[in-house]
Amino acid sequence: MHDRVGLPDVVAAASARLPGGPPVSARRAAAAAVAAGRGGRRGRGGRGLVLPAAGDLAGGLRGRRCGGGAVEAGRAPARGRGRRAVGDATDGPGDGDARGGGRRGVGKALGSGGHDDGEAGHEHATAGVEPFFGDRQAGIATAAQAHALFAAFDLAAADLASGEALDAAAVAANLEALLRDWSAVSAALAAGEAPPKAAIDGADQFDAEAVASGLDPARLTVTFGIGPAAFAKAGLEAARPSKLAELPEFDGDRLNPAWSGGDLLVQVCGDDQQVVSAAFLELRKRAVGRGTLLWVQQGFSSAPSGGTPRNLMGFKDGSANPEAGSALFDERVWAVDSEPSWFEGGTYQVFRKIRMRLPDWSVLSAEDQNLTFGRERDSGAPLSGGGEFDHPDFEVLDDSGLPAVPADSHVAVVHDAAMVRRGFNYDYGFLTQGDVSSDASGDGHLDGHMHAAHPYDAGLLFVSFQADPQVFIDAQEKMAAGDRLAEFITAEGSGVYAVPSGAPDGGFVGEGLFRS
Ligand code: HEM
């Protein structure tokens, strides 16, 4: 029923259909809006909102797409792939000894070129190489790339050849081998080199697929996380990070097991989709016999030059993140105390596939959209005044004497939560496959055609890194209880993972776990 994919068939792995489909046109999106639109949204001061007629709605969508210049601006030239040779790029600014606590050129702010001029992020974009080895794993403090792929695996429970159940020691051996091989592959690909040959490759096969041949590494990063259940399966329960436990299901969640959980999460990011896809295929190949692919999600992010990326609701997303490498960033992200020693310097990653009700959202007035977030859509500035990077002032009143930043606006509800967000937009178009849809229990037909809602599956692959996942839980509970954004979003996938610190040169991520 769900997309649980066995790994033995490597050929199938290469051609496996990933969730998602072609982007839809504004006209089709408008049709979905008409089909799915609903009224009665709360506006300012509890006023009900009236949805416009279908024709206006379609026009509104078209207008928004055309009018959203900044949204549509796409990648700035600075984010274009550097075409320098790898050796040259490796010597470029922002690599080598800059990894870890103070990585040079990591970008002033995650997901943006920076709070000021974005030059630091630019340096890395030009170099094209994000070193894999270092104190911290790459892909956390790294300025967000244009593309991301998240793949979750479960550890194999049975021997591939004999079918016999594996004991904990064998599962641990598989986990170790997987992390070792994955690290070696990731390090090579990130440096623009051919990865080591996979054990399952025959003598007459190419050492590596030529999928990304001729392309530079495009700031490829691969980040590994370990899910809560993996530790017990591998007999390593005593070494489980102290705050790692499955997330609860929150009010309003509509979680699809096919998009949730996993013993391992692999986050692959890069400025070139082809490079990301090639890396995924190389990684997946190494999982044969060791793990089973559970789910894959793919996202994208486009930052206007030196600016903060926008989500698919049109708002700048990431403005309140602390600067990468700042004391506040370090304090929020890196786990230090009360952790097993092997995990010190790691972090906890929360992943949520959050679908947006874009048809509903698109018919809100500009004022109501702004009030939902507590910020101005175009500038990103708090409604209390100031610029994008100023803190909202919850004491400031508007002309009608109400708080300028409503108490139930998103930023008021989650303000100052001690996390760093690094999400990516996703747009899978219209869901047409009942078997991958959490709407399948509705009226999904055998041909996958959904009559009830023609659901448009687009939203945010929410990612947060934090020293304590309780921070996410607290913020999410507050959102579920009283955030007006909650009316427009539904979490459909969920997971939490312990992300170990980085690997030393030639080592592998999570190495310390097997010596603890
Ligand atoms: C589709 C879902 C979501 C969307 C579209 C969204 C969008 C935004 C936007 C536009 C901002 C203001 C700009 C910024 O600081 O980045 C923001 C801030 C923030 N969001 Fe979300 N968000 C979503 C879900 C979540 C979730 C699930 C959490 C955590 C449980 C969260 C936590 C935060 C935090 C901590 C801030 C910074 C608030 C501050 O300190 O002022 N968001 N979000």
Residues whose N, C-alpha, C, O or C-beta is under 5 A from the ligand:
A	BS01	HEM	N311 F315 K316 D317 G318 S319 A320 N321 I354 F373 V411 V414 H415 D416 A417 L460 F472 A475 Q476 I489
